[in-house]
Each structure stands twice: as C-alpha cells, then as structure tokens.
Amino acid sequence: MLCGNFKCLEVFIEDEKGIEKFEWAERNEIKQEIEFLYNWWKFKRNLEWDFIYEKYSHDKSEAQEERETEMLVRLMKVRRYLWT
C-alpha cells in the first residue's frame, strides 16, 4: 500500500510534471507538502532508516513503520491534488 501510493506521487512529479502544470498560487502550502513527501520518499527515507537502525537497532521495524505510516497519512491529505 505504501509503495503504490508513493508511486502515484512519483508519477505526478516525474512523468506528468504536475508541479509545473498546476496553478499553486493559492495552495503553496500544499505544493510544499507534496514536494516534501516526494523528497522524503526518493532521498531521505533510506537515510532515516540508517539513523533508526543505529539508534534503535532492536526497534528498527517498529520505528520505520511508524514513520512510514505518518508519511502515508500526510500523503493521503494531499492526494486529491495529484491528478492533472
């Protein structure tokens, strides 16, 4: 479920060029959230996993799951803007 939803975000950003097409003037905070989630998914997620592993090696999967759930919930809040 996580990968599928974030794949939609990737398609919106990379293939559809949704950030460039959409008029964001009145929705700048939504644009920032979409960009944040994309950057987290593509670049920061693995860095966070490394940090979690070093700090909480015995709880890695639980901490990962909590963070991924948080990000998925945030993505669900802006999902309606991902359609161009």
Beta strands, then each sheet from edge to edge (+ up, - down):
end
